[in-house]
Amino acid sequence: MQCPRCQTENPPQAKFCLECASPLARTCANCGTPLPPIAKFCLECAHPVAETGPTPGRSRFVSPQA
């Protein structure tokens, strides 16, 4: 995702620019419509919004095996 302020390319899951800390707006990958943070589907075209956080039901940490 490119920052609208400084044009730095940021990872898709970034909420703020890595270079200038400007907030990055989420947009629909299908039609480009701006999306609110809680959207699971696009308001305009109903395209599913990709998950950007940890997968529900999966632990972020794996315990070491003995």
C-alpha positions as CSV (number, residue, x, y, z in Angstrom):
1,M,0.0,0.0,0.0
2,Q,1.4,3.3,-1.0
3,C,1.3,6.3,1.4
4,P,-0.7,9.2,0.0
5,R,1.5,11.7,1.8
6,C,5.1,10.5,1.1
7,Q,4.6,7.8,-1.6
8,T,6.5,5.2,0.5
9,E,5.4,1.6,-0.3
10,N,4.1,-0.1,2.9
11,P,3.1,-3.7,3.6
12,P,-0.6,-4.5,3.0
13,Q,-1.3,-4.9,6.8
14,A,0.2,-1.5,7.7
15,K,-2.2,0.9,9.3
16,F,0.4,3.7,9.4
17,C,3.2,4.6,7.0
18,L,6.5,3.2,8.0
19,E,8.3,6.4,6.8
20,C,6.0,9.3,7.9
21,A,3.5,7.7,10.3
22,S,0.5,9.0,8.3
23,P,-2.6,6.8,8.7
24,L,-3.2,4.5,5.7
25,A,-6.7,4.1,4.6
26,R,-8.0,0.6,3.7
27,T,-9.5,0.2,0.3
28,C,-11.3,-2.6,-1.5
29,A,-8.9,-4.6,-3.6
30,N,-11.6,-5.1,-6.2
31,C,-13.0,-1.6,-6.8
32,G,-10.9,0.8,-4.7
33,T,-13.7,2.0,-2.4
34,P,-12.4,3.3,1.0
35,L,-13.3,0.8,3.8
36,P,-13.9,1.4,7.5
37,P,-11.6,-0.6,9.8
38,I,-14.3,-3.1,10.8
39,A,-15.4,-4.0,7.2
40,K,-15.4,-7.6,6.3
41,F,-17.0,-6.9,2.9
42,C,-16.8,-3.9,0.5
43,L,-19.6,-1.4,0.9
44,E,-19.8,-0.9,-2.8
45,C,-19.2,-4.3,-4.5
46,A,-19.5,-6.8,-1.6
47,H,-16.0,-8.2,-2.3
48,P,-14.6,-9.9,0.8
49,V,-11.9,-7.9,2.6
50,A,-8.7,-9.8,3.3
51,E,-7.8,-10.5,6.9
52,T,-4.8,-8.5,8.0
53,G,-4.4,-9.8,11.6
54,P,-3.8,-13.2,13.1
55,T,-6.1,-16.0,11.9
56,P,-8.9,-16.5,14.5
57,G,-8.5,-19.8,16.4
58,R,-4.8,-20.0,15.7
59,S,-2.2,-19.2,18.3
60,R,0.4,-16.7,17.4
61,F,2.9,-18.6,19.5
62,V,4.0,-22.2,19.3
63,S,5.1,-24.0,22.3
64,P,8.4,-25.8,22.0
65,Q,8.3,-29.5,21.6
66,A,10.2,-31.6,24.2
